[in-house]
Amino acid sequence: MKKLIMSLAVISALSVGAFAQKSGNEGGKRDFNPEKMAEKRSEKLKADLKLTDQQFAAVTKLNKASVATREAERKEMKAKHDAKKLAYKNEMKKILTPEQYKTFEEKLATNEARRKEGTRKGRGGNHGGPHHGGPHHGGRPENKG
């Protein structure tokens, strides 16, 4: 039983992550509800694995805890990233002249807008390019042309 629950936890963690990437509206921001996400995943596992009511309850509880933990970790990582970015900008401000710093911030804003636009178009940021998916970049045979 423990092995089954651990296996389900691993499957759930991987599947919920994949599900989270697929869901989302076209407006850029997705309507993220960890509670609903965990419930949908549990329902799918119930159908796929023919879980008993007791197993379903345990899986649902595990999925909800897993999604909540990942969301908390994501927020913590974002806060750390934002703090590092701010520290970097403050150091640049000390080094550059006011005119240089203004140009620097304009370039950052342009790059950020470009990155977000790339993400909205489904390219996933700065991963595109002429060699993406080629033979030396892990491309799959069906993608070669």
MDTraj code that builds the backbone (N, CA, C; nanometers):
import mdtraj as md
import numpy as np

residues = "MET LYS LYS LEU ILE MET SER LEU ALA VAL ILE SER ALA LEU SER VAL GLY ALA PHE ALA GLN LYS SER GLY ASN GLU GLY GLY LYS ARG ASP PHE ASN PRO GLU LYS MET ALA GLU LYS ARG SER GLU LYS LEU LYS ALA ASP LEU LYS LEU THR ASP GLN GLN PHE ALA ALA VAL THR LYS LEU ASN LYS ALA SER VAL ALA THR ARG GLU ALA GLU ARG LYS GLU MET LYS ALA LYS HIS ASP ALA LYS LYS LEU ALA TYR LYS ASN GLU MET LYS LYS ILE LEU THR PRO GLU GLN TYR LYS THR PHE GLU GLU LYS LEU ALA THR ASN GLU ALA ARG ARG LYS GLU GLY THR ARG LYS GLY ARG GLY GLY ASN HIS GLY GLY PRO HIS HIS GLY GLY PRO HIS HIS GLY GLY ARG PRO GLU ASN LYS GLY".split()
xyz = np.array([
    [0.0824, -0.1197, 0.0000],
    [0.0000, 0.0000, 0.0000],
    [0.0869, 0.1262, 0.0000],
    [0.1967, 0.1222, 0.0799],
    [0.2859, 0.2384, 0.0840],
    [0.3503, 0.2616, -0.0518],
    [0.3883, 0.1510, -0.1170],
    [0.4499, 0.1645, -0.2486],
    [0.3510, 0.2247, -0.3485],
    [0.2261, 0.1832, -0.3372],
    [0.1240, 0.2368, -0.4268],
    [0.1066, 0.3866, -0.4058],
    [0.0986, 0.4277, -0.2806],
    [0.0808, 0.5696, -0.2500],
    [0.2027, 0.6497, -0.2950],
    [0.3221, 0.5969, -0.2725],
    [0.4432, 0.6673, -0.3169],
    [0.4466, 0.6774, -0.4689],
    [0.4080, 0.5685, -0.5363],
    [0.4051, 0.5720, -0.6830],
    [0.3050, 0.6754, -0.7314],
    [0.1894, 0.6776, -0.6674],
    [0.0885, 0.7756, -0.7053],
    [0.1373, 0.9175, -0.6799],
    [0.2111, 0.9358, -0.5714],
    [0.2632, 1.0691, -0.5409],
    [0.3578, 1.1163, -0.6509],
    [0.4455, 1.0266, -0.6952],
    [0.5409, 1.0616, -0.8008],
    [0.4659, 1.0901, -0.9309],
    [0.3731, 1.0025, -0.9662],
    [0.2953, 1.0222, -1.0882],
    [0.2184, 1.1531, -1.0798],
    [0.1591, 1.1752, -0.9635],
    [0.0811, 1.2969, -0.9442],
    [0.1670, 1.4207, -0.9582],
    [0.2826, 1.4203, -0.8952],
    [0.3711, 1.5368, -0.9013],
    [0.4108, 1.5675, -1.0455],
    [0.4446, 1.4643, -1.1202],
    [0.4844, 1.4854, -1.2592],
    [0.3650, 1.5274, -1.3444],
    [0.2530, 1.4627, -1.3256],
    [0.1358, 1.4913, -1.4071],
    [0.0776, 1.6283, -1.3777],
    [0.0733, 1.6655, -1.2513],
    [0.0174, 1.7964, -1.2158],
    [0.1044, 1.9061, -1.2751],
    [0.2360, 1.8864, -1.2755],
    [0.3252, 1.9850, -1.3368],
    [0.2996, 1.9983, -1.4855],
    [0.2810, 1.8868, -1.5523],
    [0.2515, 1.8900, -1.6956],
    [0.1148, 1.9523, -1.7204],
    [0.0175, 1.9193, -1.6368],
    [-0.1166, 1.9762, -1.6489],
    [-0.1128, 2.1268, -1.6308],
    [-0.0322, 2.1737, -1.5357],
    [-0.0236, 2.3169, -1.5080],
    [0.0323, 2.3921, -1.6283],
    [0.1245, 2.3291, -1.7009],
    [0.1818, 2.3955, -1.8168],
    [0.0824, 2.4042, -1.9317],
    [-0.0052, 2.3044, -1.9442],
    [-0.1001, 2.3035, -2.0539],
    [-0.2171, 2.3972, -2.0301],
    [-0.2579, 2.4089, -1.9040],
    [-0.3745, 2.4919, -1.8769],
    [-0.3361, 2.6381, -1.8810],
    [-0.4318, 2.7204, -1.9104],
    [-0.4052, 2.8634, -1.9125],
    [-0.4831, 2.9292, -2.0234],
    [-0.5187, 3.0530, -2.0014],
    [-0.5936, 3.1231, -2.1047],
    [-0.4977, 3.1985, -2.1950],
    [-0.5487, 3.2505, -2.3014],
    [-0.4650, 3.3177, -2.4001],
    [-0.4200, 3.4563, -2.3560],
    [-0.4762, 3.5093, -2.2483],
    [-0.4449, 3.6435, -2.2035],
    [-0.3112, 3.6563, -2.1339],
    [-0.2389, 3.5473, -2.1176],
    [-0.1088, 3.5538, -2.0531],
    [-0.1134, 3.5018, -1.9109],
    [-0.2050, 3.5500, -1.8306],
    [-0.2200, 3.5039, -1.6934],
    [-0.3167, 3.3864, -1.6922],
    [-0.2794, 3.2807, -1.6224],
    [-0.3709, 3.1686, -1.6135],
    [-0.4524, 3.1787, -1.4858],
    [-0.5664, 3.1173, -1.4897],
    [-0.6550, 3.1170, -1.3750],
    [-0.6144, 2.9991, -1.2876],
    [-0.5215, 3.0190, -1.1983],
    [-0.4622, 2.9119, -1.1195],
    [-0.5397, 2.8917, -0.9902],
    [-0.5905, 2.7712, -0.9716],
    [-0.6591, 2.7344, -0.8499],
    [-0.6032, 2.5997, -0.8051],
    [-0.5104, 2.5989, -0.7075],
    [-0.4463, 2.4740, -0.6655],
    [-0.5466, 2.3686, -0.6193],
    [-0.6500, 2.4122, -0.5534],
    [-0.7529, 2.3211, -0.5023],
    [-0.8204, 2.2465, -0.6183],
    [-0.8614, 2.3216, -0.7215],
    [-0.9262, 2.2601, -0.8376],
    [-0.8299, 2.1698, -0.9138],
    [-0.7051, 2.2149, -0.9239],
    [-0.6046, 2.1373, -0.9950],
    [-0.5870, 2.0003, -0.9283],
    [-0.5757, 1.9992, -0.7968],
    [-0.5571, 1.8749, -0.7223],
    [-0.6797, 1.7851, -0.7362],
    [-0.7978, 1.8444, -0.7319],
    [-0.9202, 1.7657, -0.7444],
    [-0.9333, 1.7036, -0.8832],
    [-0.9025, 1.7805, -0.9878],
    [-0.9091, 1.7269, -1.1242],
    [-0.8115, 1.6108, -1.1419],
    [-0.6913, 1.6290, -1.0887],
    [-0.5907, 1.5235, -1.1004],
    [-0.6356, 1.3986, -1.0255],
    [-0.6929, 1.4167, -0.9093],
    [-0.7415, 1.3034, -0.8300],
    [-0.8535, 1.2301, -0.9032],
    [-0.9446, 1.3054, -0.9625],
    [-1.0547, 1.2437, -1.0381],
    [-1.0006, 1.1618, -1.1545],
    [-0.9003, 1.2164, -1.2231],
    [-0.8406, 1.1438, -1.3355],
    [-0.7754, 1.0144, -1.2873],
    [-0.7017, 1.0230, -1.1761],
    [-0.6384, 0.9028, -1.1219],
    [-0.7433, 0.8014, -1.0763],
    [-0.8524, 0.8499, -1.0202],
    [-0.9598, 0.7601, -0.9756],
    [-1.0126, 0.6809, -1.0944],
    [-1.0352, 0.7490, -1.2047],
    [-1.0859, 0.6819, -1.3245],
    [-0.9806, 0.5902, -1.3861],
    [-0.8578, 0.6398, -1.3982],
    [-0.7511, 0.5625, -1.4631],
    [-0.7104, 0.4393, -1.3826],
    [-0.7077, 0.4519, -1.2499],
    [-0.6566, 0.3452, -1.1643],
    [-0.7661, 0.2690, -1.0899],
    [-0.8920, 0.3089, -1.1096],
    [-1.0053, 0.2462, -1.0431],
    [-0.9836, 0.2435, -0.8909],
    [-0.9596, 0.3617, -0.8363],
    [-0.9327, 0.3736, -0.6930],
    [-1.0585, 0.3468, -0.6109],
    [-1.0369, 0.2902, -0.4922],
    [-1.1463, 0.2763, -0.3974],
    [-1.1739, 0.4139, -0.3379],
    [-1.2841, 0.4277, -0.2660],
    [-1.3153, 0.5554, -0.2019],
    [-1.2064, 0.5951, -0.1026],
    [-1.1549, 0.4959, -0.0303],
    [-1.0489, 0.5230, 0.0678],
    [-0.9218, 0.5695, -0.0035],
    [-0.8845, 0.5033, -0.1114],
    [-0.7667, 0.5428, -0.1879],
    [-0.7860, 0.6814, -0.2483],
    [-0.9055, 0.7067, -0.3008],
    [-0.9346, 0.8356, -0.3610],
    [-0.9191, 0.9481, -0.2593],
    [-0.9700, 0.9273, -0.1399],
    [-0.9573, 1.0288, -0.0348],
    [-0.8104, 1.0545, -0.0014],
    [-0.7322, 0.9464, 0.0086],
    [-0.5901, 0.9611, 0.0406],
    [-0.5148, 1.0305, -0.0732],
    [-0.5475, 0.9930, -0.1970],
    [-0.4822, 1.0535, -0.3137],
    [-0.5178, 1.2015, -0.3238],
    [-0.6426, 1.2345, -0.3015],
    [-0.6864, 1.3744, -0.3073],
    [-0.6134, 1.4573, -0.2027],
    [-0.6039, 1.4042, -0.0825],
    [-0.5321, 1.4744, 0.0252],
    [-0.3855, 1.4948, -0.0130],
    [-0.3238, 1.3902, -0.0673],
    [-0.1832, 1.3983, -0.1091],
    [-0.1658, 1.4995, -0.2220],
    [-0.2556, 1.4971, -0.3204],
    [-0.2457, 1.5911, -0.4327],
    [-0.2608, 1.7350, -0.3865],
    [-0.3553, 1.7598, -0.2968],
    [-0.3750, 1.8957, -0.2468],
    [-0.2515, 1.9453, -0.1716],
    [-0.1923, 1.8578, -0.0902],
    [-0.0711, 1.8956, -0.0166],
    [0.0441, 1.9198, -0.1125],
    [0.0543, 1.8358, -0.2158],
    [0.1629, 1.8478, -0.3130],
    [0.1532, 1.9785, -0.3921],
    [0.0335, 2.0112, -0.4386],
    [0.0134, 2.1340, -0.5155],
    [0.0403, 2.2566, -0.4283],
    [-0.0066, 2.2525, -0.3045],
    [0.0148, 2.3652, -0.2134],
    [0.1628, 2.3856, -0.1854],
    [0.2350, 2.2763, -0.1657],
    [0.3791, 2.2852, -0.1401],
    [0.4522, 2.3438, -0.2600],
    [0.4184, 2.2953, -0.3794],
    [0.4848, 2.3463, -0.4998],
    [0.4545, 2.4934, -0.5216],
    [0.3319, 2.5350, -0.4942],
    [0.2956, 2.6760, -0.5114],
    [0.3738, 2.7630, -0.4130],
    [0.3879, 2.7164, -0.2899],
    [0.4644, 2.7917, -0.1902],
    [0.6116, 2.8010, -0.2321],
    [0.6663, 2.6913, -0.2829],
    [0.8050, 2.6916, -0.3303],
    [0.8232, 2.7864, -0.4480],
    [0.7242, 2.7885, -0.5385],
    [0.7320, 2.8777, -0.6545],
    [0.7338, 3.0235, -0.6101],
    [0.6483, 3.0563, -0.5152],
    [0.6438, 3.1938, -0.4654],
    [0.7742, 3.2312, -0.3955],
    [0.8302, 3.1382, -0.3208],
    [0.9570, 3.1644, -0.2520],
    [1.0698, 3.1877, -0.3537],
    [1.0742, 3.1058, -0.4572],
    [1.1764, 3.1219, -0.5605],
    [1.1606, 3.2557, -0.6329],
    [1.0370, 3.2949, -0.6590],
    [1.0131, 3.4237, -0.7258],
    [1.0609, 3.5381, -0.6376],
    [1.0344, 3.5309, -0.5084],
    [1.0791, 3.6363, -0.4166],
    [1.2316, 3.6441, -0.4140],
    [1.2987, 3.5291, -0.4127],
    [1.4453, 3.5276, -0.4140],
    [1.4984, 3.5871, -0.5444],
    [1.4356, 3.5489, -0.6545],
    [1.4783, 3.6005, -0.7850],
    [1.4616, 3.7523, -0.7909],
    [1.3460, 3.8004, -0.7435],
    [1.3197, 3.9445, -0.7452],
    [1.4202, 4.0205, -0.6586],
    [1.4567, 3.9627, -0.5447],
    [1.5541, 4.0272, -0.4558],
    [1.6917, 4.0343, -0.5231],
    [1.7321, 3.9272, -0.5901],
    [1.8615, 3.9259, -0.6601],
    [1.8617, 4.0270, -0.7748],
    [1.7503, 4.0331, -0.8456],
    [1.7391, 4.1269, -0.9578],
    [1.7498, 4.2713, -0.9080],
    [1.6837, 4.3014, -0.7978],
    [1.6889, 4.4354, -0.7406],
    [1.8305, 4.4695, -0.6927],
    [1.8970, 4.3739, -0.6287],
    [2.0338, 4.3961, -0.5818],
    [2.1267, 4.4239, -0.7008],
    [2.1086, 4.3485, -0.8097],
    [2.1896, 4.3682, -0.9292],
    [2.1682, 4.5086, -0.9856],
    [2.0417, 4.5493, -0.9956],
    [2.0113, 4.6815, -1.0491],
    [2.0697, 4.7921, -0.9602],
    [2.0647, 4.7733, -0.8294],
    [2.1212, 4.8726, -0.7375],
    [2.2719, 4.8845, -0.7542],
    [2.3389, 4.7717, -0.7747],
    [2.4839, 4.7756, -0.7976],
    [2.5155, 4.8437, -0.9309],
    [2.4361, 4.8145, -1.0344],
    [2.4573, 4.8787, -1.1636],
    [2.4378, 5.0296, -1.1505],
    [2.3419, 5.0703, -1.0718],
    [2.3141, 5.2128, -1.0525],
    [2.4349, 5.2830, -0.9913],
    [2.5089, 5.2136, -0.9049],
    [2.6290, 5.2707, -0.8426],
    [2.7428, 5.2845, -0.9445],
    [2.7467, 5.1958, -1.0405],
    [2.8569, 5.1915, -1.1369],
    [2.8345, 5.2865, -1.2545],
    [2.7120, 5.2910, -1.3036],
    [2.6815, 5.3659, -1.4253],
    [2.6487, 5.5119, -1.3974],
    [2.6644, 5.5926, -1.5014],
    [2.6192, 5.7319, -1.4938],
    [2.4666, 5.7308, -1.5022],
    [2.4008, 5.8391, -1.4643],
    [2.2536, 5.8428, -1.4754],
    [2.2034, 5.8156, -1.6176],
    [2.2742, 5.8685, -1.7175],
    [2.2325, 5.8460, -1.8558],
    [2.2488, 5.6984, -1.8934],
    [2.3627, 5.6390, -1.8530],
    [2.3867, 5.4976, -1.8829],
    [2.2825, 5.4093, -1.8125],
    [2.2519, 5.4463, -1.6898],
    [2.1564, 5.3662, -1.6134],
    [2.0169, 5.3741, -1.6772],
    [1.9812, 5.4903, -1.7275],
    [1.8522, 5.5058, -1.7939],
    [1.8461, 5.4146, -1.9168],
    [1.9537, 5.4137, -1.9955],
    [1.9609, 5.3266, -2.1127],
    [1.9548, 5.1805, -2.0710],
    [2.0260, 5.1478, -1.9640],
    [2.0283, 5.0120, -1.9105],
    [1.8855, 4.9668, -1.8749],
    [1.8116, 5.0504, -1.8040],
    [1.6743, 5.0155, -1.7646],
    [1.5821, 5.0034, -1.8859],
    [1.6036, 5.0891, -1.9849],
    [1.5221, 5.0804, -2.1061],
    [1.5464, 4.9474, -2.1772],
    [1.6725, 4.9056, -2.1823],
    [1.7057, 4.7773, -2.2454],
    [1.6455, 4.6612, -2.1669],
    [1.6498, 4.6702, -2.0339],
    [1.5879, 4.5656, -1.9516],
    [1.4384, 4.5557, -1.9801],
    [1.3727, 4.6701, -1.9880],
    [1.2288, 4.6723, -2.0137],
    [1.1976, 4.6143, -2.1511],
    [1.2769, 4.6490, -2.2508],
    [1.2580, 4.5964, -2.3858],
    [1.2753, 4.4451, -2.3876],
    [1.3808, 4.3982, -2.3214],
    [1.4065, 4.2538, -2.3171],
    [1.2944, 4.1804, -2.2448],
    [1.2456, 4.2382, -2.1360],
    [1.1379, 4.1764, -2.0598],
    [1.0107, 4.1687, -2.1443],
    [0.9798, 4.2748, -2.2163],
    [0.8616, 4.2753, -2.3023],
    [0.8756, 4.1709, -2.4134],
    [0.9948, 4.1610, -2.4695],
    [1.0213, 4.0636, -2.5753],
    [1.0061, 3.9212, -2.5221],
    [1.0577, 3.8990, -2.4011],
    [1.0499, 3.7673, -2.3394],
    [0.9039, 3.7288, -2.3138],
    [0.8268, 3.8228, -2.2599],
    [0.6864, 3.7944, -2.2325],
    [0.6092, 3.7692, -2.3611],
    [0.6373, 3.8452, -2.4640],
    [0.5698, 3.8261, -2.5918],
    [0.6028, 3.6891, -2.6487],
    [0.7266, 3.6468, -2.6368],
    [0.7675, 3.5141, -2.6828],
    [0.6965, 3.4051, -2.6077],
    [0.6780, 3.4226, -2.4783],
    [0.6085, 3.3242, -2.3970],
    [0.4623, 3.3159, -2.4379],
    [0.3988, 3.4284, -2.4634],
    [0.2589, 3.4291, -2.5040],
    [0.2383, 3.3592, -2.6373],
    [0.3370, 3.3686, -2.7228],
    [0.3232, 3.3054, -2.8535],
    [0.3538, 3.1562, -2.8475],
    [0.3910, 3.1054, -2.7306],
    [0.4139, 2.9629, -2.7155],
    [0.5554, 2.9185, -2.7421],
    [0.6463, 3.0144, -2.7602],
    [0.7850, 2.9758, -2.7847],
    [0.8587, 2.9481, -2.6555],
    [0.8027, 2.9866, -2.5425],
    [0.8681, 2.9592, -2.4165],
    [0.9851, 3.0513, -2.3897],
    [0.9827, 3.1706, -2.4399],
    [1.0908, 3.2641, -2.4108],
    [1.1956, 3.2631, -2.5191],
    [1.3204, 3.2725, -2.4800],
    [1.4312, 3.2867, -2.5734],
    [1.4898, 3.1512, -2.6108],
    [1.4039, 3.0556, -2.6525],
    [1.4548, 2.9238, -2.6879],
    [1.4432, 2.8949, -2.8362],
    [1.3879, 2.9866, -2.9095],
    [1.3712, 2.9647, -3.0528],
    [1.4986, 2.9956, -3.1264],
    [1.4949, 2.9885, -3.2535],
    [1.6111, 3.0227, -3.3327],
    [1.6264, 2.9259, -3.4474],
    [1.7203, 2.9555, -3.5351],
    [1.7335, 2.8745, -3.6551],
    [1.7797, 2.7317, -3.6287],
    [1.8479, 2.7065, -3.5163],
    [1.9010, 2.5731, -3.4918],
    [1.8164, 2.4944, -3.3932],
    [1.7097, 2.5527, -3.3433],
    [1.6283, 2.4859, -3.2418],
    [1.5674, 2.3587, -3.2987],
    [1.5901, 2.2468, -3.2318],
    [1.5330, 2.1210, -3.2746],
    [1.6143, 2.0508, -3.3810],
    [1.7315, 2.1011, -3.4117],
    [1.8164, 2.0388, -3.5122],
    [1.8843, 1.9153, -3.4583],
    [1.9654, 1.8491, -3.5407],
    [2.0265, 1.7218, -3.5018],
    [2.1217, 1.7333, -3.3829],
    [2.1807, 1.8483, -3.3606],
    [2.2755, 1.8630, -3.2504],
    [2.2120, 1.9252, -3.1275],
    [2.0827, 1.9454, -3.1331],
    [2.0133, 2.0086, -3.0210],
    [1.9004, 1.9218, -2.9685],
    [1.9165, 1.7900, -2.9777],
    [1.8176, 1.6995, -2.9232],
    [1.6883, 1.6925, -3.0023],
    [1.6935, 1.7319, -3.1287],
    [1.5731, 1.7309, -3.2103],
    [1.5247, 1.5887, -3.2380],
    [1.3962, 1.5720, -3.2514],
    [1.3410, 1.4413, -3.2806],
    [1.3304, 1.4257, -3.4317],
    [1.3393, 1.3028, -3.4817],
    [1.3380, 1.2822, -3.6266],
    [1.2161, 1.3405, -3.6957],
    [1.0981, 1.3350, -3.6310],
    [0.9797, 1.3870, -3.6978],
    [0.9821, 1.5369, -3.7138],
    [1.0720, 1.6069, -3.6407],
    [1.0812, 1.7513, -3.6506],
    [1.1825, 1.7974, -3.7538],
    [1.2539, 1.7036, -3.8106],
    [1.3582, 1.7408, -3.9076],
    [1.2969, 1.7509, -4.0456],
    [1.3434, 1.8506, -4.1196],
    [1.2732, 1.8703, -4.2390],
    [1.3390, 1.8744, -4.3644],
])
top = md.Topology()
chain = top.add_chain()
for i, resn in enumerate(residues, 1):
    res = top.add_residue(resn, chain, resSeq=i)
    for name in ("N", "CA", "C"):
        top.add_atom(name, md.element.get_by_symbol(name[0]), res)
traj = md.Trajectory(xyz[None], top)
